[in-house]
Amino acid sequence: MASTPKGPQKQKIDYNIDRQTYDEFARACSRKGLAPQIVVEKMMKKFAETGMM
């Protein structure tokens, strides 16, 4: 019996971020029609690959 491949696993993170910074970020994501977690995932991936922000 073959099993189906698992989907991507997610990790819940908990960081303290300045409220005004987060609110501005969330509004910018909303204006562009993006989910904040997707933007953060892409930023983390880029940082891991290049070491630059």
Secondary structure in CASP SS format (residue, H / E / C, confidence):
PFRMAT SS
TARGET T0000
AUTHOR 0000-0000-0000
METHOD secondary structure of the structure
MODEL  1
M C 1.00
A C 1.00
S C 1.00
T C 1.00
P C 1.00
K C 1.00
G C 1.00
P C 1.00
Q C 1.00
K C 1.00
Q C 1.00
K C 1.00
I C 1.00
D C 1.00
Y C 1.00
N C 1.00
I C 1.00
D C 1.00
R H 1.00
Q H 1.00
T H 1.00
Y H 1.00
D H 1.00
E H 1.00
F H 1.00
A H 1.00
R H 1.00
A H 1.00
C H 1.00
S H 1.00
R H 1.00
K H 1.00
G C 1.00
L C 1.00
A C 1.00
P H 1.00
Q H 1.00
I H 1.00
V H 1.00
V H 1.00
E H 1.00
K H 1.00
M H 1.00
M H 1.00
K H 1.00
K H 1.00
F H 1.00
A H 1.00
E H 1.00
T H 1.00
G C 1.00
M C 1.00
M C 1.00
END
